Amino acid sequence: MEDDSAVKQVHKSYLFTRDYSVFAVMLLLVLGPLAFFQFQSSTIALIYVGVLLLQFGLAVRAARVHGCRFVTTVLARKSAEP
């Protein structure tokens, strides 16, 4: 199945979203605490951390969806083989 173009594409999408979610959590852990030192207002820092948290949540959700699509595509292609 690894040579199938549909499987390759959905696998690339899954890997990208998985890696992006790891990158998003690293941004949250590093830049989140720094925001409270850099911004004058704690309200702005909280909004910034909230946006980083939202980005992480959306990236994790996308990785889960692409992971399910990856498995579904492989199973569908495998079951369609003669």
Phi and psi restraints in degrees (range 20) as a CNS / XPLOR table:
assign (resid 1 and name C) (resid 2 and name N)
       (resid 2 and name CA) (resid 2 and name C) 1.0 -69.2 20.0 2
assign (resid 2 and name N) (resid 2 and name CA)
       (resid 2 and name C) (resid 3 and name N) 1.0 -16.1 20.0 2
assign (resid 2 and name C) (resid 3 and name N)
       (resid 3 and name CA) (resid 3 and name C) 1.0 -93.1 20.0 2
assign (resid 3 and name N) (resid 3 and name CA)
       (resid 3 and name C) (resid 4 and name N) 1.0 -5.6 20.0 2
assign (resid 3 and name C) (resid 4 and name N)
       (resid 4 and name CA) (resid 4 and name C) 1.0 -72.2 20.0 2
assign (resid 4 and name N) (resid 4 and name CA)
       (resid 4 and name C) (resid 5 and name N) 1.0 132.2 20.0 2
assign (resid 4 and name C) (resid 5 and name N)
       (resid 5 and name CA) (resid 5 and name C) 1.0 -66.2 20.0 2
assign (resid 5 and name N) (resid 5 and name CA)
       (resid 5 and name C) (resid 6 and name N) 1.0 -36.9 20.0 2
assign (resid 5 and name C) (resid 6 and name N)
       (resid 6 and name CA) (resid 6 and name C) 1.0 -66.3 20.0 2
assign (resid 6 and name N) (resid 6 and name CA)
       (resid 6 and name C) (resid 7 and name N) 1.0 -39.3 20.0 2
assign (resid 6 and name C) (resid 7 and name N)
       (resid 7 and name CA) (resid 7 and name C) 1.0 -67.9 20.0 2
assign (resid 7 and name N) (resid 7 and name CA)
       (resid 7 and name C) (resid 8 and name N) 1.0 -40.8 20.0 2
assign (resid 7 and name C) (resid 8 and name N)
       (resid 8 and name CA) (resid 8 and name C) 1.0 -60.6 20.0 2
assign (resid 8 and name N) (resid 8 and name CA)
       (resid 8 and name C) (resid 9 and name N) 1.0 -44.3 20.0 2
assign (resid 8 and name C) (resid 9 and name N)
       (resid 9 and name CA) (resid 9 and name C) 1.0 -65.3 20.0 2
assign (resid 9 and name N) (resid 9 and name CA)
       (resid 9 and name C) (resid 10 and name N) 1.0 -46.5 20.0 2
assign (resid 9 and name C) (resid 10 and name N)
       (resid 10 and name CA) (resid 10 and name C) 1.0 -70.3 20.0 2
assign (resid 10 and name N) (resid 10 and name CA)
       (resid 10 and name C) (resid 11 and name N) 1.0 -29.9 20.0 2
assign (resid 10 and name C) (resid 11 and name N)
       (resid 11 and name CA) (resid 11 and name C) 1.0 -67.7 20.0 2
assign (resid 11 and name N) (resid 11 and name CA)
       (resid 11 and name C) (resid 12 and name N) 1.0 -41.6 20.0 2
assign (resid 11 and name C) (resid 12 and name N)
       (resid 12 and name CA) (resid 12 and name C) 1.0 -61.4 20.0 2
assign (resid 12 and name N) (resid 12 and name CA)
       (resid 12 and name C) (resid 13 and name N) 1.0 -42.2 20.0 2
assign (resid 12 and name C) (resid 13 and name N)
       (resid 13 and name CA) (resid 13 and name C) 1.0 -63.0 20.0 2
assign (resid 13 and name N) (resid 13 and name CA)
       (resid 13 and name C) (resid 14 and name N) 1.0 -42.0 20.0 2
assign (resid 13 and name C) (resid 14 and name N)
       (resid 14 and name CA) (resid 14 and name C) 1.0 -63.6 20.0 2
assign (resid 14 and name N) (resid 14 and name CA)
       (resid 14 and name C) (resid 15 and name N) 1.0 -46.7 20.0 2
assign (resid 14 and name C) (resid 15 and name N)
       (resid 15 and name CA) (resid 15 and name C) 1.0 -63.1 20.0 2
assign (resid 15 and name N) (resid 15 and name CA)
       (resid 15 and name C) (resid 16 and name N) 1.0 -39.1 20.0 2
assign (resid 15 and name C) (resid 16 and name N)
       (resid 16 and name CA) (resid 16 and name C) 1.0 -63.4 20.0 2
assign (resid 16 and name N) (resid 16 and name CA)
       (resid 16 and name C) (resid 17 and name N) 1.0 -48.4 20.0 2
assign (resid 16 and name C) (resid 17 and name N)
       (resid 17 and name CA) (resid 17 and name C) 1.0 -68.0 20.0 2
assign (resid 17 and name N) (resid 17 and name CA)
       (resid 17 and name C) (resid 18 and name N) 1.0 -33.8 20.0 2
assign (resid 17 and name C) (resid 18 and name N)
       (resid 18 and name CA) (resid 18 and name C) 1.0 -64.0 20.0 2
assign (resid 18 and name N) (resid 18 and name CA)
       (resid 18 and name C) (resid 19 and name N) 1.0 -47.1 20.0 2
assign (resid 18 and name C) (resid 19 and name N)
       (resid 19 and name CA) (resid 19 and name C) 1.0 -66.3 20.0 2
assign (resid 19 and name N) (resid 19 and name CA)
       (resid 19 and name C) (resid 20 and name N) 1.0 -37.0 20.0 2
assign (resid 19 and name C) (resid 20 and name N)
       (resid 20 and name CA) (resid 20 and name C) 1.0 -65.5 20.0 2
assign (resid 20 and name N) (resid 20 and name CA)
       (resid 20 and name C) (resid 21 and name N) 1.0 -37.0 20.0 2
assign (resid 20 and name C) (resid 21 and name N)
       (resid 21 and name CA) (resid 21 and name C) 1.0 -68.2 20.0 2
assign (resid 21 and name N) (resid 21 and name CA)
       (resid 21 and name C) (resid 22 and name N) 1.0 -34.3 20.0 2
assign (resid 21 and name C) (resid 22 and name N)
       (resid 22 and name CA) (resid 22 and name C) 1.0 -66.7 20.0 2
assign (resid 22 and name N) (resid 22 and name CA)
       (resid 22 and name C) (resid 23 and name N) 1.0 -41.8 20.0 2
assign (resid 22 and name C) (resid 23 and name N)
       (resid 23 and name CA) (resid 23 and name C) 1.0 -62.5 20.0 2
assign (resid 23 and name N) (resid 23 and name CA)
       (resid 23 and name C) (resid 24 and name N) 1.0 -39.3 20.0 2
assign (resid 23 and name C) (resid 24 and name N)
       (resid 24 and name CA) (resid 24 and name C) 1.0 -66.0 20.0 2
assign (resid 24 and name N) (resid 24 and name CA)
       (resid 24 and name C) (resid 25 and name N) 1.0 -38.8 20.0 2
assign (resid 24 and name C) (resid 25 and name N)
       (resid 25 and name CA) (resid 25 and name C) 1.0 -70.3 20.0 2
assign (resid 25 and name N) (resid 25 and name CA)
       (resid 25 and name C) (resid 26 and name N) 1.0 -33.6 20.0 2
assign (resid 25 and name C) (resid 26 and name N)
       (resid 26 and name CA) (resid 26 and name C) 1.0 -65.4 20.0 2
assign (resid 26 and name N) (resid 26 and name CA)
       (resid 26 and name C) (resid 27 and name N) 1.0 -40.7 20.0 2
assign (resid 26 and name C) (resid 27 and name N)
       (resid 27 and name CA) (resid 27 and name C) 1.0 -61.5 20.0 2
assign (resid 27 and name N) (resid 27 and name CA)
       (resid 27 and name C) (resid 28 and name N) 1.0 -41.7 20.0 2
assign (resid 27 and name C) (resid 28 and name N)
       (resid 28 and name CA) (resid 28 and name C) 1.0 -63.3 20.0 2
assign (resid 28 and name N) (resid 28 and name CA)
       (resid 28 and name C) (resid 29 and name N) 1.0 -43.6 20.0 2
assign (resid 28 and name C) (resid 29 and name N)
       (resid 29 and name CA) (resid 29 and name C) 1.0 -73.3 20.0 2
assign (resid 29 and name N) (resid 29 and name CA)
       (resid 29 and name C) (resid 30 and name N) 1.0 -30.9 20.0 2
assign (resid 29 and name C) (resid 30 and name N)
       (resid 30 and name CA) (resid 30 and name C) 1.0 -91.2 20.0 2
assign (resid 30 and name N) (resid 30 and name CA)
       (resid 30 and name C) (resid 31 and name N) 1.0 -50.9 20.0 2
assign (resid 30 and name C) (resid 31 and name N)
       (resid 31 and name CA) (resid 31 and name C) 1.0 -82.3 20.0 2
assign (resid 31 and name N) (resid 31 and name CA)
       (resid 31 and name C) (resid 32 and name N) 1.0 -22.4 20.0 2
assign (resid 31 and name C) (resid 32 and name N)
       (resid 32 and name CA) (resid 32 and name C) 1.0 -59.7 20.0 2
assign (resid 32 and name N) (resid 32 and name CA)
       (resid 32 and name C) (resid 33 and name N) 1.0 -56.4 20.0 2
assign (resid 32 and name C) (resid 33 and name N)
       (resid 33 and name CA) (resid 33 and name C) 1.0 -64.8 20.0 2
assign (resid 33 and name N) (resid 33 and name CA)
       (resid 33 and name C) (resid 34 and name N) 1.0 -33.2 20.0 2
assign (resid 33 and name C) (resid 34 and name N)
       (resid 34 and name CA) (resid 34 and name C) 1.0 -65.7 20.0 2
assign (resid 34 and name N) (resid 34 and name CA)
       (resid 34 and name C) (resid 35 and name N) 1.0 -26.5 20.0 2
assign (resid 34 and name C) (resid 35 and name N)
       (resid 35 and name CA) (resid 35 and name C) 1.0 -61.5 20.0 2
assign (resid 35 and name N) (resid 35 and name CA)
       (resid 35 and name C) (resid 36 and name N) 1.0 -34.3 20.0 2
assign (resid 35 and name C) (resid 36 and name N)
       (resid 36 and name CA) (resid 36 and name C) 1.0 -71.9 20.0 2
assign (resid 36 and name N) (resid 36 and name CA)
       (resid 36 and name C) (resid 37 and name N) 1.0 -21.5 20.0 2
assign (resid 36 and name C) (resid 37 and name N)
       (resid 37 and name CA) (resid 37 and name C) 1.0 -89.2 20.0 2
assign (resid 37 and name N) (resid 37 and name CA)
       (resid 37 and name C) (resid 38 and name N) 1.0 -29.6 20.0 2
assign (resid 37 and name C) (resid 38 and name N)
       (resid 38 and name CA) (resid 38 and name C) 1.0 -89.3 20.0 2
assign (resid 38 and name N) (resid 38 and name CA)
       (resid 38 and name C) (resid 39 and name N) 1.0 -36.7 20.0 2
assign (resid 38 and name C) (resid 39 and name N)
       (resid 39 and name CA) (resid 39 and name C) 1.0 -86.1 20.0 2
assign (resid 39 and name N) (resid 39 and name CA)
       (resid 39 and name C) (resid 40 and name N) 1.0 144.2 20.0 2
assign (resid 39 and name C) (resid 40 and name N)
       (resid 40 and name CA) (resid 40 and name C) 1.0 -68.8 20.0 2
assign (resid 40 and name N) (resid 40 and name CA)
       (resid 40 and name C) (resid 41 and name N) 1.0 -40.5 20.0 2
assign (resid 40 and name C) (resid 41 and name N)
       (resid 41 and name CA) (resid 41 and name C) 1.0 -101.9 20.0 2
assign (resid 41 and name N) (resid 41 and name CA)
       (resid 41 and name C) (resid 42 and name N) 1.0 134.4 20.0 2
assign (resid 41 and name C) (resid 42 and name N)
       (resid 42 and name CA) (resid 42 and name C) 1.0 -71.0 20.0 2
assign (resid 42 and name N) (resid 42 and name CA)
       (resid 42 and name C) (resid 43 and name N) 1.0 -24.4 20.0 2
assign (resid 42 and name C) (resid 43 and name N)
       (resid 43 and name CA) (resid 43 and name C) 1.0 -65.3 20.0 2
assign (resid 43 and name N) (resid 43 and name CA)
       (resid 43 and name C) (resid 44 and name N) 1.0 -42.7 20.0 2
assign (resid 43 and name C) (resid 44 and name N)
       (resid 44 and name CA) (resid 44 and name C) 1.0 -66.5 20.0 2
assign (resid 44 and name N) (resid 44 and name CA)
       (resid 44 and name C) (resid 45 and name N) 1.0 -38.6 20.0 2
assign (resid 44 and name C) (resid 45 and name N)
       (resid 45 and name CA) (resid 45 and name C) 1.0 -63.7 20.0 2
assign (resid 45 and name N) (resid 45 and name CA)
       (resid 45 and name C) (resid 46 and name N) 1.0 -40.4 20.0 2
assign (resid 45 and name C) (resid 46 and name N)
       (resid 46 and name CA) (resid 46 and name C) 1.0 -66.3 20.0 2
assign (resid 46 and name N) (resid 46 and name CA)
       (resid 46 and name C) (resid 47 and name N) 1.0 -39.0 20.0 2
assign (resid 46 and name C) (resid 47 and name N)
       (resid 47 and name CA) (resid 47 and name C) 1.0 -63.4 20.0 2
assign (resid 47 and name N) (resid 47 and name CA)
       (resid 47 and name C) (resid 48 and name N) 1.0 -42.8 20.0 2
assign (resid 47 and name C) (resid 48 and name N)
       (resid 48 and name CA) (resid 48 and name C) 1.0 -61.4 20.0 2
assign (resid 48 and name N) (resid 48 and name CA)
       (resid 48 and name C) (resid 49 and name N) 1.0 -46.3 20.0 2
assign (resid 48 and name C) (resid 49 and name N)
       (resid 49 and name CA) (resid 49 and name C) 1.0 -64.4 20.0 2
assign (resid 49 and name N) (resid 49 and name CA)
       (resid 49 and name C) (resid 50 and name N) 1.0 -37.0 20.0 2
assign (resid 49 and name C) (resid 50 and name N)
       (resid 50 and name CA) (resid 50 and name C) 1.0 -63.2 20.0 2
assign (resid 50 and name N) (resid 50 and name CA)
       (resid 50 and name C) (resid 51 and name N) 1.0 -40.3 20.0 2
assign (resid 50 and name C) (resid 51 and name N)
       (resid 51 and name CA) (resid 51 and name C) 1.0 -65.7 20.0 2
assign (resid 51 and name N) (resid 51 and name CA)
       (resid 51 and name C) (resid 52 and name N) 1.0 -41.2 20.0 2
assign (resid 51 and name C) (resid 52 and name N)
       (resid 52 and name CA) (resid 52 and name C) 1.0 -63.0 20.0 2
assign (resid 52 and name N) (resid 52 and name CA)
       (resid 52 and name C) (resid 53 and name N) 1.0 -39.0 20.0 2
assign (resid 52 and name C) (resid 53 and name N)
       (resid 53 and name CA) (resid 53 and name C) 1.0 -67.4 20.0 2
assign (resid 53 and name N) (resid 53 and name CA)
       (resid 53 and name C) (resid 54 and name N) 1.0 -40.3 20.0 2
assign (resid 53 and name C) (resid 54 and name N)
       (resid 54 and name CA) (resid 54 and name C) 1.0 -62.9 20.0 2
assign (resid 54 and name N) (resid 54 and name CA)
       (resid 54 and name C) (resid 55 and name N) 1.0 -42.9 20.0 2
assign (resid 54 and name C) (resid 55 and name N)
       (resid 55 and name CA) (resid 55 and name C) 1.0 -59.3 20.0 2
assign (resid 55 and name N) (resid 55 and name CA)
       (resid 55 and name C) (resid 56 and name N) 1.0 -44.2 20.0 2
assign (resid 55 and name C) (resid 56 and name N)
       (resid 56 and name CA) (resid 56 and name C) 1.0 -63.1 20.0 2
assign (resid 56 and name N) (resid 56 and name CA)
       (resid 56 and name C) (resid 57 and name N) 1.0 -44.9 20.0 2
assign (resid 56 and name C) (resid 57 and name N)
       (resid 57 and name CA) (resid 57 and name C) 1.0 -61.6 20.0 2
assign (resid 57 and name N) (resid 57 and name CA)
       (resid 57 and name C) (resid 58 and name N) 1.0 -42.2 20.0 2
assign (resid 57 and name C) (resid 58 and name N)
       (resid 58 and name CA) (resid 58 and name C) 1.0 -68.1 20.0 2
assign (resid 58 and name N) (resid 58 and name CA)
       (resid 58 and name C) (resid 59 and name N) 1.0 -37.4 20.0 2
assign (resid 58 and name C) (resid 59 and name N)
       (resid 59 and name CA) (resid 59 and name C) 1.0 -67.0 20.0 2
assign (resid 59 and name N) (resid 59 and name CA)
       (resid 59 and name C) (resid 60 and name N) 1.0 -40.4 20.0 2
assign (resid 59 and name C) (resid 60 and name N)
       (resid 60 and name CA) (resid 60 and name C) 1.0 -65.8 20.0 2
assign (resid 60 and name N) (resid 60 and name CA)
       (resid 60 and name C) (resid 61 and name N) 1.0 -41.1 20.0 2
assign (resid 60 and name C) (resid 61 and name N)
       (resid 61 and name CA) (resid 61 and name C) 1.0 -62.9 20.0 2
assign (resid 61 and name N) (resid 61 and name CA)
       (resid 61 and name C) (resid 62 and name N) 1.0 -43.0 20.0 2
assign (resid 61 and name C) (resid 62 and name N)
       (resid 62 and name CA) (resid 62 and name C) 1.0 -63.8 20.0 2
assign (resid 62 and name N) (resid 62 and name CA)
       (resid 62 and name C) (resid 63 and name N) 1.0 -39.5 20.0 2
assign (resid 62 and name C) (resid 63 and name N)
       (resid 63 and name CA) (resid 63 and name C) 1.0 -64.2 20.0 2
assign (resid 63 and name N) (resid 63 and name CA)
       (resid 63 and name C) (resid 64 and name N) 1.0 -38.8 20.0 2
assign (resid 63 and name C) (resid 64 and name N)
       (resid 64 and name CA) (resid 64 and name C) 1.0 -65.8 20.0 2
assign (resid 64 and name N) (resid 64 and name CA)
       (resid 64 and name C) (resid 65 and name N) 1.0 -43.5 20.0 2
assign (resid 64 and name C) (resid 65 and name N)
       (resid 65 and name CA) (resid 65 and name C) 1.0 -63.6 20.0 2
assign (resid 65 and name N) (resid 65 and name CA)
       (resid 65 and name C) (resid 66 and name N) 1.0 -44.8 20.0 2
assign (resid 65 and name C) (resid 66 and name N)
       (resid 66 and name CA) (resid 66 and name C) 1.0 -67.4 20.0 2
assign (resid 66 and name N) (resid 66 and name CA)
       (resid 66 and name C) (resid 67 and name N) 1.0 -32.9 20.0 2
assign (resid 66 and name C) (resid 67 and name N)
       (resid 67 and name CA) (resid 67 and name C) 1.0 -64.3 20.0 2
assign (resid 67 and name N) (resid 67 and name CA)
       (resid 67 and name C) (resid 68 and name N) 1.0 -43.6 20.0 2
assign (resid 67 and name C) (resid 68 and name N)
       (resid 68 and name CA) (resid 68 and name C) 1.0 -65.1 20.0 2
assign (resid 68 and name N) (resid 68 and name CA)
       (resid 68 and name C) (resid 69 and name N) 1.0 -40.3 20.0 2
assign (resid 68 and name C) (resid 69 and name N)
       (resid 69 and name CA) (resid 69 and name C) 1.0 -63.6 20.0 2
assign (resid 69 and name N) (resid 69 and name CA)
       (resid 69 and name C) (resid 70 and name N) 1.0 -38.1 20.0 2
assign (resid 69 and name C) (resid 70 and name N)
       (resid 70 and name CA) (resid 70 and name C) 1.0 -60.5 20.0 2
assign (resid 70 and name N) (resid 70 and name CA)
       (resid 70 and name C) (resid 71 and name N) 1.0 -49.9 20.0 2
assign (resid 70 and name C) (resid 71 and name N)
       (resid 71 and name CA) (resid 71 and name C) 1.0 -63.6 20.0 2
assign (resid 71 and name N) (resid 71 and name CA)
       (resid 71 and name C) (resid 72 and name N) 1.0 -43.1 20.0 2
assign (resid 71 and name C) (resid 72 and name N)
       (resid 72 and name CA) (resid 72 and name C) 1.0 -62.6 20.0 2
assign (resid 72 and name N) (resid 72 and name CA)
       (resid 72 and name C) (resid 73 and name N) 1.0 -41.5 20.0 2
assign (resid 72 and name C) (resid 73 and name N)
       (resid 73 and name CA) (resid 73 and name C) 1.0 -65.2 20.0 2
assign (resid 73 and name N) (resid 73 and name CA)
       (resid 73 and name C) (resid 74 and name N) 1.0 -43.4 20.0 2
assign (resid 73 and name C) (resid 74 and name N)
       (resid 74 and name CA) (resid 74 and name C) 1.0 -62.6 20.0 2
assign (resid 74 and name N) (resid 74 and name CA)
       (resid 74 and name C) (resid 75 and name N) 1.0 -45.9 20.0 2
assign (resid 74 and name C) (resid 75 and name N)
       (resid 75 and name CA) (resid 75 and name C) 1.0 -65.2 20.0 2
assign (resid 75 and name N) (resid 75 and name CA)
       (resid 75 and name C) (resid 76 and name N) 1.0 -38.6 20.0 2
assign (resid 75 and name C) (resid 76 and name N)
       (resid 76 and name CA) (resid 76 and name C) 1.0 -67.5 20.0 2
assign (resid 76 and name N) (resid 76 and name CA)
       (resid 76 and name C) (resid 77 and name N) 1.0 -43.1 20.0 2
assign (resid 76 and name C) (resid 77 and name N)
       (resid 77 and name CA) (resid 77 and name C) 1.0 -66.7 20.0 2
assign (resid 77 and name N) (resid 77 and name CA)
       (resid 77 and name C) (resid 78 and name N) 1.0 -38.2 20.0 2
assign (resid 77 and name C) (resid 78 and name N)
       (resid 78 and name CA) (resid 78 and name C) 1.0 -68.8 20.0 2
assign (resid 78 and name N) (resid 78 and name CA)
       (resid 78 and name C) (resid 79 and name N) 1.0 -39.2 20.0 2
assign (resid 78 and name C) (resid 79 and name N)
       (resid 79 and name CA) (resid 79 and name C) 1.0 -73.9 20.0 2
assign (resid 79 and name N) (resid 79 and name CA)
       (resid 79 and name C) (resid 80 and name N) 1.0 -19.9 20.0 2
assign (resid 79 and name C) (resid 80 and name N)
       (resid 80 and name CA) (resid 80 and name C) 1.0 -85.8 20.0 2
assign (resid 80 and name N) (resid 80 and name CA)
       (resid 80 and name C) (resid 81 and name N) 1.0 -9.2 20.0 2
assign (resid 80 and name C) (resid 81 and name N)
       (resid 81 and name CA) (resid 81 and name C) 1.0 -69.3 20.0 2
assign (resid 81 and name N) (resid 81 and name CA)
       (resid 81 and name C) (resid 82 and name N) 1.0 147.0 20.0 2
